[in-house]
Amino acid sequence: MNASYLTAAHRNLKFGTKVAVTNKRNGKTVVVRINDRGPFIRGRVLDLSKAAASHIGMINSGTASICYRVVG
């Protein structure tokens, strides 16, 4: 996974699926493309690239409560 792209990992969504991810704490949203499998930590749904995490303001925290929906 290239950390500079707006991408994410998900266990089941098809590669290439576009997903809007919103940080519940600050309301910031980013659209990412699924290009990997994971995350493999219980309780996590998506694993965002560093660029995507930066867009929604979760770099410092490392994790965030999010909402997501398929958009494409």
PQR file with spaces between the fields and no chain letter, atoms N, CA, C, O and H, PARSE charges and radii, in Angstrom:
ATOM       1  N    MET     1       0.858   -1.174    0.000 -0.4000 1.5000
ATOM       2  CA   MET     1       0.000    0.000    0.000 -0.0000 2.0000
ATOM       3  C    MET     1       0.907    1.241    0.000  0.5500 1.7000
ATOM       4  O    MET     1       1.829    1.336    0.811 -0.5500 1.4000
ATOM       5  N    ASN     2       0.648    2.177   -0.896 -0.4000 1.5000
ATOM       6  CA   ASN     2       1.417    3.418   -0.950 -0.0000 2.0000
ATOM       7  C    ASN     2       0.768    4.435   -0.020  0.5500 1.7000
ATOM       8  O    ASN     2      -0.392    4.798   -0.213 -0.5500 1.4000
ATOM       9  H    ASN     2      -0.101    2.100   -1.555  0.4000 1.0000
ATOM      10  N    ALA     3       1.497    4.893    0.973 -0.4000 1.5000
ATOM      11  CA   ALA     3       0.965    5.785    2.007 -0.0000 2.0000
ATOM      12  C    ALA     3       0.559    7.151    1.482  0.5500 1.7000
ATOM      13  O    ALA     3      -0.164    7.876    2.165 -0.5500 1.4000
ATOM      14  H    ALA     3       2.439    4.599    1.129  0.4000 1.0000
ATOM      15  N    SER     4       1.005    7.526    0.281 -0.4000 1.5000
ATOM      16  CA   SER     4       0.673    8.848   -0.246 -0.0000 2.0000
ATOM      17  C    SER     4      -0.615    8.848   -1.068  0.5500 1.7000
ATOM      18  O    SER     4      -1.078    9.912   -1.480 -0.5500 1.4000
ATOM      19  H    SER     4       1.592    6.937   -0.274  0.4000 1.0000
ATOM      20  N    TYR     5      -1.194    7.689   -1.310 -0.4000 1.5000
ATOM      21  CA   TYR     5      -2.452    7.590   -2.055 -0.0000 2.0000
ATOM      22  C    TYR     5      -3.629    7.546   -1.092  0.5500 1.7000
ATOM      23  O    TYR     5      -3.477    7.170    0.071 -0.5500 1.4000
ATOM      24  H    TYR     5      -0.817    6.825   -0.975  0.4000 1.0000
ATOM      25  N    LEU     6      -4.802    7.932   -1.582 -0.4000 1.5000
ATOM      26  CA   LEU     6      -6.026    7.866   -0.765 -0.0000 2.0000
ATOM      27  C    LEU     6      -6.625    6.478   -0.922  0.5500 1.7000
ATOM      28  O    LEU     6      -7.531    6.259   -1.726 -0.5500 1.4000
ATOM      29  H    LEU     6      -4.926    8.237   -2.526  0.4000 1.0000
ATOM      30  N    THR     7      -6.098    5.545   -0.135 -0.4000 1.5000
ATOM      31  CA   THR     7      -6.499    4.149   -0.223 -0.0000 2.0000
ATOM      32  C    THR     7      -6.806    3.603    1.162  0.5500 1.7000
ATOM      33  O    THR     7      -6.544    4.242    2.181 -0.5500 1.4000
ATOM      34  H    THR     7      -5.362    5.723    0.518  0.4000 1.0000
ATOM      35  N    ALA     8      -7.377    2.386    1.166 -0.4000 1.5000
ATOM      36  CA   ALA     8      -7.701    1.724    2.429 -0.0000 2.0000
ATOM      37  C    ALA     8      -7.737    0.217    2.229  0.5500 1.7000
ATOM      38  O    ALA     8      -7.844   -0.285    1.110 -0.5500 1.4000
ATOM      39  H    ALA     8      -7.590    1.866    0.339  0.4000 1.0000
ATOM      40  N    ALA     9      -7.644   -0.483    3.346 -0.4000 1.5000
ATOM      41  CA   ALA     9      -7.788   -1.939    3.360 -0.0000 2.0000
ATOM      42  C    ALA     9      -9.110   -2.282    4.042  0.5500 1.7000
ATOM      43  O    ALA     9      -9.498   -1.653    5.027 -0.5500 1.4000
ATOM      44  H    ALA     9      -7.557   -0.075    4.255  0.4000 1.0000
ATOM      45  N    HIS    10      -9.799   -3.300    3.496 -0.4000 1.5000
ATOM      46  CA   HIS    10     -11.048   -3.790    4.071 -0.0000 2.0000
ATOM      47  C    HIS    10     -11.083   -5.295    3.869  0.5500 1.7000
ATOM      48  O    HIS    10     -10.555   -5.804    2.880 -0.5500 1.4000
ATOM      49  H    HIS    10      -9.484   -3.811    2.697  0.4000 1.0000
ATOM      50  N    ARG    11     -11.697   -6.005    4.796 -0.4000 1.5000
ATOM      51  CA   ARG    11     -11.698   -7.475    4.720 -0.0000 2.0000
ATOM      52  C    ARG    11     -12.495   -8.033    3.551  0.5500 1.7000
ATOM      53  O    ARG    11     -12.087   -9.032    2.959 -0.5500 1.4000
ATOM      54  H    ARG    11     -12.125   -5.592    5.600  0.4000 1.0000
ATOM      55  N    ASN    12     -13.635   -7.407    3.196 -0.4000 1.5000
ATOM      56  CA   ASN    12     -14.547   -8.027    2.246 -0.0000 2.0000
ATOM      57  C    ASN    12     -14.861   -7.227    0.990  0.5500 1.7000
ATOM      58  O    ASN    12     -15.207   -7.821   -0.031 -0.5500 1.4000
ATOM      59  H    ASN    12     -13.966   -6.595    3.676  0.4000 1.0000
ATOM      60  N    LEU    13     -14.754   -5.914    1.025 -0.4000 1.5000
ATOM      61  CA   LEU    13     -15.108   -5.121   -0.151 -0.0000 2.0000
ATOM      62  C    LEU    13     -14.170   -5.427   -1.318  0.5500 1.7000
ATOM      63  O    LEU    13     -12.985   -5.698   -1.121 -0.5500 1.4000
ATOM      64  H    LEU    13     -14.473   -5.431    1.854  0.4000 1.0000
ATOM      65  N    LYS    14     -14.717   -5.380   -2.536 -0.4000 1.5000
ATOM      66  CA   LYS    14     -13.932   -5.662   -3.726 -0.0000 2.0000
ATOM      67  C    LYS    14     -12.874   -4.590   -3.932  0.5500 1.7000
ATOM      68  O    LYS    14     -13.098   -3.417   -3.636 -0.5500 1.4000
ATOM      69  H    LYS    14     -15.680   -5.159   -2.695  0.4000 1.0000
ATOM      70  N    PHE    15     -11.722   -5.000   -4.441 -0.4000 1.5000
ATOM      71  CA   PHE    15     -10.679   -4.040   -4.780 -0.0000 2.0000
ATOM      72  C    PHE    15     -11.242   -3.050   -5.798  0.5500 1.7000
ATOM      73  O    PHE    15     -11.974   -3.437   -6.709 -0.5500 1.4000
ATOM      74  H    PHE    15     -11.540   -5.953   -4.682  0.4000 1.0000
ATOM      75  N    GLY    16     -10.898   -1.783   -5.640 -0.4000 1.5000
ATOM      76  CA   GLY    16     -11.385   -0.747   -6.534 -0.0000 2.0000
ATOM      77  C    GLY    16     -12.642   -0.049   -6.042  0.5500 1.7000
ATOM      78  O    GLY    16     -13.018    0.993   -6.580 -0.5500 1.4000
ATOM      79  H    GLY    16     -10.303   -1.469   -4.900  0.4000 1.0000
ATOM      80  N    THR    17     -13.302   -0.608   -5.024 -0.4000 1.5000
ATOM      81  CA   THR    17     -14.507    0.013   -4.469 -0.0000 2.0000
ATOM      82  C    THR    17     -14.137    1.346   -3.848  0.5500 1.7000
ATOM      83  O    THR    17     -13.141    1.450   -3.133 -0.5500 1.4000
ATOM      84  H    THR    17     -12.996   -1.454   -4.587  0.4000 1.0000
ATOM      85  N    LYS    18     -14.945    2.376   -4.122 -0.4000 1.5000
ATOM      86  CA   LYS    18     -14.712    3.691   -3.513 -0.0000 2.0000
ATOM      87  C    LYS    18     -15.611    3.835   -2.302  0.5500 1.7000
ATOM      88  O    LYS    18     -16.797    3.511   -2.345 -0.5500 1.4000
ATOM      89  H    LYS    18     -15.755    2.292   -4.703  0.4000 1.0000
ATOM      90  N    VAL    19     -15.026    4.327   -1.220 -0.4000 1.5000
ATOM      91  CA   VAL    19     -15.713    4.433    0.063 -0.0000 2.0000
ATOM      92  C    VAL    19     -15.493    5.831    0.638  0.5500 1.7000
ATOM      93  O    VAL    19     -14.364    6.320    0.682 -0.5500 1.4000
ATOM      94  H    VAL    19     -14.062    4.591   -1.185  0.4000 1.0000
ATOM      95  N    ALA    20     -16.581    6.472    1.078 -0.4000 1.5000
ATOM      96  CA   ALA    20     -16.476    7.752    1.784 -0.0000 2.0000
ATOM      97  C    ALA    20     -16.324    7.442    3.267  0.5500 1.7000
ATOM      98  O    ALA    20     -17.140    6.722    3.843 -0.5500 1.4000
ATOM      99  H    ALA    20     -17.498    6.074    1.041  0.4000 1.0000
ATOM     100  N    VAL    21     -15.290    7.981    3.875 -0.4000 1.5000
ATOM     101  CA   VAL    21     -14.987    7.739    5.284 -0.0000 2.0000
ATOM     102  C    VAL    21     -15.075    9.077    6.018  0.5500 1.7000
ATOM     103  O    VAL    21     -14.428   10.050    5.633 -0.5500 1.4000
ATOM     104  H    VAL    21     -14.627    8.565    3.407  0.4000 1.0000
ATOM     105  N    THR    22     -15.884    9.114    7.082 -0.4000 1.5000
ATOM     106  CA   THR    22     -16.064   10.340    7.861 -0.0000 2.0000
ATOM     107  C    THR    22     -15.613   10.119    9.297  0.5500 1.7000
ATOM     108  O    THR    22     -16.014    9.150    9.943 -0.5500 1.4000
ATOM     109  H    THR    22     -16.410    8.324    7.395  0.4000 1.0000
ATOM     110  N    ASN    23     -14.786   11.013    9.784 -0.4000 1.5000
ATOM     111  CA   ASN    23     -14.344   11.003   11.168 -0.0000 2.0000
ATOM     112  C    ASN    23     -15.490   11.580   12.008  0.5500 1.7000
ATOM     113  O    ASN    23     -15.857   12.741   11.830 -0.5500 1.4000
ATOM     114  H    ASN    23     -14.461   11.800    9.260  0.4000 1.0000
ATOM     115  N    LYS    24     -16.051   10.789   12.912 -0.4000 1.5000
ATOM     116  CA   LYS    24     -17.193   11.238   13.723 -0.0000 2.0000
ATOM     117  C    LYS    24     -16.850   12.400   14.644  0.5500 1.7000
ATOM     118  O    LYS    24     -17.726   13.200   14.973 -0.5500 1.4000
ATOM     119  H    LYS    24     -15.753    9.846   13.057  0.4000 1.0000
ATOM     120  N    ARG    25     -15.601   12.508   15.064 -0.4000 1.5000
ATOM     121  CA   ARG    25     -15.206   13.550   16.010 -0.0000 2.0000
ATOM     122  C    ARG    25     -15.214   14.937   15.386  0.5500 1.7000
ATOM     123  O    ARG    25     -15.631   15.907   16.019 -0.5500 1.4000
ATOM     124  H    ARG    25     -14.890   11.858   14.797  0.4000 1.0000
ATOM     125  N    ASN    26     -14.745   15.032   14.119 -0.4000 1.5000
ATOM     126  CA   ASN    26     -14.625   16.359   13.515 -0.0000 2.0000
ATOM     127  C    ASN    26     -15.439   16.552   12.234  0.5500 1.7000
ATOM     128  O    ASN    26     -15.473   17.656   11.690 -0.5500 1.4000
ATOM     129  H    ASN    26     -14.407   14.244   13.604  0.4000 1.0000
ATOM     130  N    GLY    27     -16.091   15.504   11.749 -0.4000 1.5000
ATOM     131  CA   GLY    27     -16.945   15.611   10.566 -0.0000 2.0000
ATOM     132  C    GLY    27     -16.201   15.644    9.237  0.5500 1.7000
ATOM     133  O    GLY    27     -16.835   15.788    8.192 -0.5500 1.4000
ATOM     134  H    GLY    27     -16.064   14.607   12.191  0.4000 1.0000
ATOM     135  N    LYS    28     -14.882   15.516    9.246 -0.4000 1.5000
ATOM     136  CA   LYS    28     -14.115   15.537    7.995 -0.0000 2.0000
ATOM     137  C    LYS    28     -14.292   14.219    7.256  0.5500 1.7000
ATOM     138  O    LYS    28     -14.341   13.146    7.857 -0.5500 1.4000
ATOM     139  H    LYS    28     -14.367   15.400   10.095  0.4000 1.0000
ATOM     140  N    THR    29     -14.388   14.334    5.909 -0.4000 1.5000
ATOM     141  CA   THR    29     -14.634   13.167    5.064 -0.0000 2.0000
ATOM     142  C    THR    29     -13.582   13.069    3.974  0.5500 1.7000
ATOM     143  O    THR    29     -13.096   14.082    3.472 -0.5500 1.4000
ATOM     144  H    THR    29     -14.348   15.206    5.421  0.4000 1.0000
ATOM     145  N    VAL    30     -13.232   11.830    3.610 -0.4000 1.5000
ATOM     146  CA   VAL    30     -12.323   11.565    2.499 -0.0000 2.0000
ATOM     147  C    VAL    30     -12.877   10.362    1.727  0.5500 1.7000
ATOM     148  O    VAL    30     -13.464    9.456    2.320 -0.5500 1.4000
ATOM     149  H    VAL    30     -13.627   11.007    4.018  0.4000 1.0000
ATOM     150  N    VAL    31     -12.689   10.358    0.411 -0.4000 1.5000
ATOM     151  CA   VAL    31     -13.073    9.204   -0.409 -0.0000 2.0000
ATOM     152  C    VAL    31     -11.804    8.419   -0.708  0.5500 1.7000
ATOM     153  O    VAL    31     -10.820    8.965   -1.208 -0.5500 1.4000
ATOM     154  H    VAL    31     -12.212   11.094   -0.071  0.4000 1.0000
ATOM     155  N    VAL    32     -11.846    7.132   -0.394 -0.4000 1.5000
ATOM     156  CA   VAL    32     -10.693    6.249   -0.601 -0.0000 2.0000
ATOM     157  C    VAL    32     -11.072    5.104   -1.515  0.5500 1.7000
ATOM     158  O    VAL    32     -12.251    4.806   -1.708 -0.5500 1.4000
ATOM     159  H    VAL    32     -12.645    6.689    0.012  0.4000 1.0000
ATOM     160  N    ARG    33     -10.053    4.462   -2.079 -0.4000 1.5000
ATOM     161  CA   ARG    33     -10.251    3.282   -2.916 -0.0000 2.0000
ATOM     162  C    ARG    33      -9.694    2.080   -2.175  0.5500 1.7000
ATOM     163  O    ARG    33      -8.581    2.130   -1.652 -0.5500 1.4000
ATOM     164  H    ARG    33      -9.095    4.703   -1.923  0.4000 1.0000
ATOM     165  N    ILE    34     -10.459    1.009   -2.128 -0.4000 1.5000
ATOM     166  CA   ILE    34     -10.013   -0.226   -1.474 -0.0000 2.0000
ATOM     167  C    ILE    34      -8.981   -0.898   -2.377  0.5500 1.7000
ATOM     168  O    ILE    34      -9.259   -1.192   -3.540 -0.5500 1.4000
ATOM     169  H    ILE    34     -11.363    0.969   -2.553  0.4000 1.0000
ATOM     170  N    ASN    35      -7.781   -1.140   -1.828 -0.4000 1.5000
ATOM     171  CA   ASN    35      -6.727   -1.771   -2.628 -0.0000 2.0000
ATOM     172  C    ASN    35      -5.955   -2.833   -1.856  0.5500 1.7000
ATOM     173  O    ASN    35      -4.905   -3.296   -2.302 -0.5500 1.4000
ATOM     174  H    ASN    35      -7.555   -0.902   -0.884  0.4000 1.0000
ATOM     175  N    ASP    36      -6.486   -3.217   -0.689 -0.4000 1.5000
ATOM     176  CA   ASP    36      -5.747   -4.180    0.140 -0.0000 2.0000
ATOM     177  C    ASP    36      -6.728   -4.897    1.063  0.5500 1.7000
ATOM     178  O    ASP    36      -7.870   -4.465    1.219 -0.5500 1.4000
ATOM     179  H    ASP    36      -7.338   -2.840   -0.327  0.4000 1.0000
ATOM     180  N    ARG    37      -6.280   -5.990    1.672 -0.4000 1.5000
ATOM     181  CA   ARG    37      -7.067   -6.723    2.660 -0.0000 2.0000
ATOM     182  C    ARG    37      -6.594   -6.349    4.057  0.5500 1.7000
ATOM     183  O    ARG    37      -5.429   -6.008    4.264 -0.5500 1.4000
ATOM     184  H    ARG    37      -5.353   -6.341    1.545  0.4000 1.0000
ATOM     185  N    GLY    38      -7.499   -6.417    4.991 -0.4000 1.5000
ATOM     186  CA   GLY    38      -7.196   -6.068    6.371 -0.0000 2.0000
ATOM     187  C    GLY    38      -8.308   -5.185    6.880  0.5500 1.7000
ATOM     188  O    GLY    38      -9.309   -5.055    6.175 -0.5500 1.4000
ATOM     189  H    GLY    38      -8.445   -6.694    4.823  0.4000 1.0000
ATOM     190  N    PRO    39      -8.226   -4.593    7.991 -0.5600 1.5000
ATOM     191  CA   PRO    39      -7.185   -4.770    8.993  0.2800 2.0000
ATOM     192  C    PRO    39      -7.355   -6.103    9.711  0.5500 1.7000
ATOM     193  O    PRO    39      -8.418   -6.721    9.653 -0.5500 1.4000
ATOM     194  N    PHE    40      -6.326   -6.528   10.367 -0.4000 1.5000
ATOM     195  CA   PHE    40      -6.346   -7.821   11.036 -0.0000 2.0000
ATOM     196  C    PHE    40      -6.362   -7.687   12.548  0.5500 1.7000
ATOM     197  O    PHE    40      -6.008   -8.620   13.269 -0.5500 1.4000
ATOM     198  H    PHE    40      -5.462   -6.026   10.414  0.4000 1.0000
ATOM     199  N    ILE    41      -6.772   -6.526   13.018 -0.4000 1.5000
ATOM     200  CA   ILE    41      -6.919   -6.282   14.455 -0.0000 2.0000
ATOM     201  C    ILE    41      -8.403   -6.256   14.779  0.5500 1.7000
ATOM     202  O    ILE    41      -9.163   -5.499   14.175 -0.5500 1.4000
ATOM     203  H    ILE    41      -7.060   -5.768   12.433  0.4000 1.0000
ATOM     204  N    ARG    42      -8.814   -7.082   15.730 -0.4000 1.5000
ATOM     205  CA   ARG    42     -10.220   -7.207   16.108 -0.0000 2.0000
ATOM     206  C    ARG    42     -10.831   -5.841   16.433  0.5500 1.7000
ATOM     207  O    ARG    42     -10.229   -5.025   17.131 -0.5500 1.4000
ATOM     208  H    ARG    42      -8.197   -7.697   16.221  0.4000 1.0000
ATOM     209  N    GLY    43     -12.037   -5.613   15.911 -0.4000 1.5000
ATOM     210  CA   GLY    43     -12.754   -4.379   16.198 -0.0000 2.0000
ATOM     211  C    GLY    43     -12.506   -3.257   15.195  0.5500 1.7000
ATOM     212  O    GLY    43     -13.193   -2.237   15.236 -0.5500 1.4000
ATOM     213  H    GLY    43     -12.526   -6.276   15.344  0.4000 1.0000
ATOM     214  N    ARG    44     -11.548   -3.425   14.306 -0.4000 1.5000
ATOM     215  CA   ARG    44     -11.282   -2.406   13.291 -0.0000 2.0000
ATOM     216  C    ARG    44     -11.908   -2.819   11.975  0.5500 1.7000
ATOM     217  O    ARG    44     -11.927   -3.998   11.622 -0.5500 1.4000
ATOM     218  H    ARG    44     -10.990   -4.254   14.273  0.4000 1.0000
ATOM     219  N    VAL    45     -12.421   -1.829   11.251 -0.4000 1.5000
ATOM     220  CA   VAL    45     -13.139   -2.091   10.003 -0.0000 2.0000
ATOM     221  C    VAL    45     -12.308   -1.708    8.788  0.5500 1.7000
ATOM     222  O    VAL    45     -12.278   -2.443    7.801 -0.5500 1.4000
ATOM     223  H    VAL    45     -12.405   -0.871   11.538  0.4000 1.0000
ATOM     224  N    LEU    46     -11.638   -0.572    8.849 -0.4000 1.5000
ATOM     225  CA   LEU    46     -10.821   -0.073    7.745 -0.0000 2.0000
ATOM     226  C    LEU    46      -9.415    0.244    8.241  0.5500 1.7000
ATOM     227  O    LEU    46      -9.210    0.599    9.401 -0.5500 1.4000
ATOM     228  H    LEU    46     -11.663    0.025    9.651  0.4000 1.0000
ATOM     229  N    ASP    47      -8.471    0.108    7.345 -0.4000 1.5000
ATOM     230  CA   ASP    47      -7.107    0.537    7.612 -0.0000 2.0000
ATOM     231  C    ASP    47      -6.780    1.568    6.540  0.5500 1.7000
ATOM     232  O    ASP    47      -6.596    1.212    5.376 -0.5500 1.4000
ATOM     233  H    ASP    47      -8.638   -0.181    6.403  0.4000 1.0000
ATOM     234  N    LEU    48      -6.705    2.839    6.918 -0.4000 1.5000
ATOM     235  CA   LEU    48      -6.489    3.926    5.965 -0.0000 2.0000
ATOM     236  C    LEU    48      -5.007    4.166    5.715  0.5500 1.7000
ATOM     237  O    LEU    48      -4.170    3.960    6.594 -0.5500 1.4000
ATOM     238  H    LEU    48      -6.855    3.128    7.863  0.4000 1.0000
ATOM     239  N    SER    49      -4.698    4.609    4.489 -0.4000 1.5000
ATOM     240  CA   SER    49      -3.334    5.049    4.203 -0.0000 2.0000
ATOM     241  C    SER    49      -3.044    6.304    5.027  0.5500 1.7000
ATOM     242  O    SER    49      -3.962    6.945    5.537 -0.5500 1.4000
ATOM     243  H    SER    49      -5.378    4.776    3.775  0.4000 1.0000
ATOM     244  N    LYS    50      -1.772    6.645    5.151 -0.4000 1.5000
ATOM     245  CA   LYS    50      -1.396    7.828    5.922 -0.0000 2.0000
ATOM     246  C    LYS    50      -2.011    9.090    5.323  0.5500 1.7000
ATOM     247  O    LYS    50      -2.443    9.975    6.062 -0.5500 1.4000
ATOM     248  H    LYS    50      -1.026    6.124    4.736  0.4000 1.0000
ATOM     249  N    ALA    51      -2.056    9.183    4.001 -0.4000 1.5000
ATOM     250  CA   ALA    51      -2.643   10.356    3.339 -0.0000 2.0000
ATOM     251  C    ALA    51      -4.128   10.483    3.660  0.5500 1.7000
ATOM     252  O    ALA    51      -4.611   11.581    3.937 -0.5500 1.4000
ATOM     253  H    ALA    51      -1.705    8.464    3.401  0.4000 1.0000
ATOM     254  N    ALA    52      -4.851    9.375    3.626 -0.4000 1.5000
ATOM     255  CA   ALA    52      -6.287    9.401    3.930 -0.0000 2.0000
ATOM     256  C    ALA    52      -6.516    9.751    5.396  0.5500 1.7000
ATOM     257  O    ALA    52      -7.407   10.537    5.717 -0.5500 1.4000
ATOM     258  H    ALA    52      -4.459    8.482    3.402  0.4000 1.0000
ATOM     259  N    ALA    53      -5.720    9.175    6.278 -0.4000 1.5000
ATOM     260  CA   ALA    53      -5.843    9.479    7.709 -0.0000 2.0000
ATOM     261  C    ALA    53      -5.574   10.957    7.967  0.5500 1.7000
ATOM     262  O    ALA    53      -6.231   11.574    8.806 -0.5500 1.4000
ATOM     263  H    ALA    53      -4.996    8.536    6.017  0.4000 1.0000
ATOM     264  N    SER    54      -4.615   11.520    7.253 -0.4000 1.5000
ATOM     265  CA   SER    54      -4.299   12.938    7.398 -0.0000 2.0000
ATOM     266  C    SER    54      -5.473   13.816    6.967  0.5500 1.7000
ATOM     267  O    SER    54      -5.769   14.821    7.613 -0.5500 1.4000
ATOM     268  H    SER    54      -4.081   11.019    6.572  0.4000 1.0000
ATOM     269  N    HIS    55      -6.139   13.437    5.878 -0.4000 1.5000
ATOM     270  CA   HIS    55      -7.277   14.211    5.370 -0.0000 2.0000
ATOM     271  C    HIS    55      -8.415   14.311    6.383  0.5500 1.7000
ATOM     272  O    HIS    55      -9.116   15.323    6.423 -0.5500 1.4000
ATOM     273  H    HIS    55      -5.899   12.620    5.354  0.4000 1.0000
ATOM     274  N    ILE    56      -8.605   13.283    7.196 -0.4000 1.5000
ATOM     275  CA   ILE    56      -9.716   13.334    8.155 -0.0000 2.0000
ATOM     276  C    ILE    56      -9.248   13.614    9.580  0.5500 1.7000
ATOM     277  O    ILE    56     -10.020   13.481   10.529 -0.5500 1.4000
ATOM     278  H    ILE    56      -8.036   12.462    7.163  0.4000 1.0000
ATOM     279  N    GLY    57      -7.996   13.998    9.727 -0.4000 1.5000
ATOM     280  CA   GLY    57      -7.495   14.455   11.014 -0.0000 2.0000
ATOM     281  C    GLY    57      -7.299   13.394   12.071  0.5500 1.7000
ATOM     282  O    GLY    57      -7.601   13.618   13.243 -0.5500 1.4000
ATOM     283  H    GLY    57      -7.368   14.106    8.956  0.4000 1.0000
ATOM     284  N    MET    58      -6.790   12.225   11.666 -0.4000 1.5000
ATOM     285  CA   MET    58      -6.571   11.178   12.672 -0.0000 2.0000
ATOM     286  C    MET    58      -5.126   10.707   12.741  0.5500 1.7000
ATOM     287  O    MET    58      -4.857    9.620   13.254 -0.5500 1.4000
ATOM     288  H    MET    58      -6.545   12.043   10.714  0.4000 1.0000
ATOM     289  N    ILE    59      -4.199   11.500   12.238 -0.4000 1.5000
ATOM     290  CA   ILE    59      -2.782   11.118   12.293 -0.0000 2.0000
ATOM     291  C    ILE    59      -2.280   11.039   13.730  0.5500 1.7000
ATOM     292  O    ILE    59      -1.618   10.068   14.095 -0.5500 1.4000
ATOM     293  H    ILE    59      -4.417   12.383   11.822  0.4000 1.0000
ATOM     294  N    ASN    60      -2.579   12.024   14.537 -0.4000 1.5000
ATOM     295  CA   ASN    60      -2.073   12.041   15.913 -0.0000 2.0000
ATOM     296  C    ASN    60      -2.671   10.938   16.776  0.5500 1.7000
ATOM     297  O    ASN    60      -1.972   10.345   17.598 -0.5500 1.4000
ATOM     298  H    ASN    60      -3.117   12.813   14.241  0.4000 1.0000
ATOM     299  N    SER    61      -3.964   10.660   16.593 -0.4000 1.5000
ATOM     300  CA   SER    61      -4.620    9.647   17.419 -0.0000 2.0000
ATOM     301  C    SER    61      -4.325    8.230   16.948  0.5500 1.7000
ATOM     302  O    SER    61      -4.286    7.305   17.759 -0.5500 1.4000
ATOM     303  H    SER    61      -4.531   11.142   15.925  0.4000 1.0000
ATOM     304  N    GLY    62      -4.119    8.050   15.654 -0.4000 1.5000
ATOM     305  CA   GLY    62      -3.847    6.718   15.114 -0.0000 2.0000
ATOM     306  C    GLY    62      -5.092    5.908   14.832  0.5500 1.7000
ATOM     307  O    GLY    62      -5.109    5.105   13.899 -0.5500 1.4000
ATOM     308  H    GLY    62      -4.151    8.801   14.995  0.4000 1.0000
ATOM     309  N    THR    63      -6.135    6.103   15.620 -0.4000 1.5000
ATOM     310  CA   THR    63      -7.425    5.455   15.371 -0.0000 2.0000
ATOM     311  C    THR    63      -8.518    6.501   15.570  0.5500 1.7000
ATOM     312  O    THR    63      -8.307    7.533   16.208 -0.5500 1.4000
ATOM     313  H    THR    63      -6.121    6.755   16.378  0.4000 1.0000
ATOM     314  N    ALA    64      -9.686    6.211   15.011 -0.4000 1.5000
ATOM     315  CA   ALA    64     -10.808    7.141   15.157 -0.0000 2.0000
ATOM     316  C    ALA    64     -12.110    6.387   14.984  0.5500 1.7000
ATOM     317  O    ALA    64     -12.159    5.353   14.318 -0.5500 1.4000
ATOM     318  H    ALA    64      -9.857    5.373   14.493  0.4000 1.0000
ATOM     319  N    SER    65     -13.148    6.904   15.580 -0.4000 1.5000
ATOM     320  CA   SER    65     -14.496    6.399   15.360 -0.0000 2.0000
ATOM     321  C    SER    65     -14.968    7.006   14.046  0.5500 1.7000
ATOM     322  O    SER    65     -14.970    8.227   13.887 -0.5500 1.4000
ATOM     323  H    SER    65     -13.108    7.744   16.122  0.4000 1.0000
ATOM     324  N    ILE    66     -15.371    6.148   13.097 -0.4000 1.5000
ATOM     325  CA   ILE    66     -15.737    6.622   11.763 -0.0000 2.0000
ATOM     326  C    ILE    66     -17.087    6.102   11.319  0.5500 1.7000
ATOM     327  O    ILE    66     -17.631    5.162   11.899 -0.5500 1.4000
ATOM     328  H    ILE    66     -15.370    5.156   13.227  0.4000 1.0000
ATOM     329  N    CYS    67     -17.619    6.725   10.285 -0.4000 1.5000
ATOM     330  CA   CYS    67     -18.748    6.207    9.507 -0.0000 2.0000
ATOM     331  C    CYS    67     -18.205    6.002    8.101  0.5500 1.7000
ATOM     332  O    CYS    67     -17.370    6.781    7.642 -0.5500 1.4000
ATOM     333  H    CYS    67     -17.177    7.489    9.814  0.4000 1.0000
ATOM     334  N    TYR    68     -18.668    4.967    7.411 -0.4000 1.5000
ATOM     335  CA   TYR    68     -18.244    4.824    6.034 -0.0000 2.0000
ATOM     336  C    TYR    68     -19.393    4.296    5.194  0.5500 1.7000
ATOM     337  O    TYR    68     -20.289    3.607    5.681 -0.5500 1.4000
ATOM     338  H    TYR    68     -19.347    4.334    7.783  0.4000 1.0000
ATOM     339  N    ARG    69     -19.334    4.650    3.892 -0.4000 1.5000
ATOM     340  CA   ARG    69     -20.359    4.164    2.954 -0.0000 2.0000
ATOM     341  C    ARG    69     -19.731    4.021    1.576  0.5500 1.7000
ATOM     342  O    ARG    69     -18.847    4.791    1.202 -0.5500 1.4000
ATOM     343  H    ARG    69     -18.606    5.209    3.496  0.4000 1.0000
ATOM     344  N    VAL    70     -20.190    3.042    0.833 -0.4000 1.5000
ATOM     345  CA   VAL    70     -19.717    2.818   -0.527 -0.0000 2.0000
ATOM     346  C    VAL    70     -20.308    3.908   -1.409  0.5500 1.7000
ATOM     347  O    VAL    70     -21.507    4.177   -1.335 -0.5500 1.4000
ATOM     348  H    VAL    70     -20.909    2.417    1.136  0.4000 1.0000
ATOM     349  N    VAL    71     -19.486    4.540   -2.245 -0.4000 1.5000
ATOM     350  CA   VAL    71     -19.951    5.632   -3.092 -0.0000 2.0000
ATOM     351  C    VAL    71     -19.796    5.368   -4.574  0.5500 1.7000
ATOM     352  O    VAL    71     -20.287    6.161   -5.377 -0.5500 1.4000
ATOM     353  H    VAL    71     -18.512    4.321   -2.305  0.4000 1.0000
ATOM     354  N    GLY    72     -19.146    4.309   -4.970 -0.4000 1.5000
ATOM     355  CA   GLY    72     -18.917    4.130   -6.405 -0.0000 2.0000
ATOM     356  C    GLY    72     -19.168    2.761   -6.916  0.5500 1.7000
ATOM     357  O    GLY    72     -19.004    2.509   -8.109 -0.5500 1.4000
ATOM     358  H    GLY    72     -18.747    3.665   -4.317  0.4000 1.0000
